[in-house]
Amino acid sequence: MAAKWLTLSGPTISIRSAGNDHSIRLWDLNTRSCLFTLDGHVGVARALAFSPDGGTLLTGGADQILNVWDLSAGKLQVNAGVL
């Protein structure tokens, strides 16, 4: 996977990455491990934004799909479908 987008968030040091494989990964930099792989796009995810508390991630993709993710569980909360 070649990362196309990276975002950093706290309070723990983590990275969210999106690549050509259409998935988004949440990484823990302290342990250097992948915590979750989020699969919900059929095209490249082009936008990543997280809530101030770091518990929710909003993703938008080249597929025109908008997803809302619960990062505490690593699960898709809402799929807004094609915009």
C-alpha positions in Angstrom: 0.0 0.0 0.0 1.3 3.4 -0.9 -0.2 6.0 1.4 -1.9 8.9 -0.4 -3.1 10.7 2.6 -1.9 10.9 6.2 -3.4 12.6 9.2 -2.1 12.8 12.8 -4.2 12.9 15.9 -3.9 12.8 19.7 -4.1 12.3 22.6 -2.2 9.2 21.7 0.1 9.4 18.7 -1.6 7.8 15.8 -1.8 8.1 12.0 -4.6 7.5 9.6 -3.5 6.5 6.1 -5.4 6.0 2.9 -4.0 4.3 -0.2 -4.7 2.9 -3.6 -6.2 -0.3 -2.1 -9.3 1.8 -1.1 -8.8 1.1 2.6 -8.0 3.4 5.5 -5.7 2.3 8.2 -5.3 3.6 11.8 -1.7 3.2 13.1 -0.4 3.4 16.6 3.0 5.1 16.3 4.1 4.0 19.8 3.7 0.3 19.0 4.2 0.7 15.2 1.1 -1.5 14.7 -2.0 -1.2 12.6 -5.0 -0.9 14.9 -7.8 -1.1 12.3 -8.2 -1.4 8.6 -11.4 0.4 7.5 -12.9 -0.9 4.3 -15.8 1.1 3.0 -14.8 2.8 -0.2 -14.7 1.4 -3.7 -12.4 4.2 -4.8 -9.4 5.9 -3.3 -10.2 7.8 -0.1 -9.3 11.4 -0.7 -10.4 13.2 2.4 -9.9 12.3 6.1 -11.1 14.4 9.0 -11.5 13.4 12.6 -13.5 14.8 15.5 -11.7 16.9 18.2 -11.8 14.0 20.6 -10.3 11.6 18.0 -13.2 9.1 18.4 -14.9 9.7 15.0 -13.4 9.7 11.5 -15.1 11.1 8.4 -13.9 9.9 5.1 -14.7 10.9 1.5 -13.5 9.2 -1.6 -13.1 9.4 -5.3 -16.1 7.0 -5.3 -18.2 10.0 -4.0 -19.0 8.0 -0.9 -19.0 9.7 2.5 -18.4 7.4 5.6 -18.5 8.1 9.3 -16.4 5.7 11.4 -16.4 4.9 15.1 -12.7 4.7 15.9 -13.2 3.2 19.4 -14.6 0.1 17.7 -13.1 0.4 14.2 -16.6 0.1 12.7 -18.5 2.0 10.1 -21.3 4.1 11.7 -22.9 5.7 8.7 -22.5 5.2 5.0 -24.0 8.3 3.3 -23.8 6.6 -0.1 -23.0 8.3 -3.3 -23.1 12.1 -3.0 
